[in-house]
């Protein structure tokens, strides 16, 4: 940390957020101003917005604010790389620009921006990672609530100890950013990484507000992709389950084979088990296909990492 007041960088990933971005930037600048006046952060604290290949007026809004206020900085991707890549780009960029801590928040400000003060207080008290925890999911649909609960419980069972209702609303110290630089993997799952790295962690509860304008960019397909990436990045338990199923199937197959031989020798009525055989073939065939799918996900993860393509490519950066 700086000898005096810490420099805070607020990282905001953006994708087609022209309807709410003006208000978002103004509100976050106000938060920086208030916290600076209270003496909790340096007046050099700033915003860093990452335009994740937007097709609307998002980048023009960021550029206009930058010209008026040097505390608004940002970068534009040449195409859409995804929310997690935008967050990583933001973290890596503010680390290079210089900061004592960085906090990430969504561009729609559904997360309470005034909770940032609580995050900063925890950092000043000595926490290197401060994770935001939603108080409730009242603003979510029934499907999203159910799928979220299943995701967090599944991740916990598989070994990734992610707190329930934890989002990407978090503060991380310069030390945490330095450690993140040591992880070269292209599909780094941030929620898992920051919860397993071992640094001193604190938690802040916050309320979720209705979205100001526009629609959420996280659809079912993207959420499923995030979940699969998290599972394959931080757990090999599914592969072990596949191995156990293999042994069970081999054992059951042996029993069925023994039963067939017994019937052939002593009762000469092998056709009597025809229906059972068909059912078992369908059942075990389904399990085999499922297991191949699990293995395929891991092979695909290895394939993407081996190619070693860049996580993202910046088109323009405003410093």
URZI-V546636 format. One line per field, one symbol per residue. ss: DSSP state (@ for helix, = for strand, . for the rest). psi: psi as a letter, one per 20 degrees, with the letter a starting at -180 (. if undefined). Layout:
BEGIN
ss->???
psi->???
END
This chain:
BEGIN
ss->.....=.=======......@@@@@@@@@@@@@@@@@...=....======......@@@@@@@@@@@...======.....@@@@@@@@@@@@@@@...====......=.@@@@@@@@@@@@....======.......@@@@@@@@@@@@@@@@........========@@@@@@@.........@@@@@@@....======.=...........@@@@@@@@@@@@@@@..@@@@@@@@@@@@@@@@@@@@@@@@@@@@@@...@@@@@@@@@@@@@@@@@@@@@@@@@@@@@@@@@@@@@@......=====.
psi->qqhdpqpppopoppolkhhihgggggghhggggghghijhrqiiqrqopoolkqjbjghhgggghhhhoiiorrqpqirpiqghhgggggghghghhprhqqpqqqhikhpohiihhhghghghiiphpopppphrkhiqrgghgghgggghgghghiiompqpkpajnqpqrhghhghhhioiqhlpohhgghiihjrpqrqpqqqprqpgraqpinagghhhggghggghhjpjghhhgggghgggggghhggggghggghgghiklgihjgggggghggghggggggghgghhggghggghhhhkqqhrppgqpo.
END
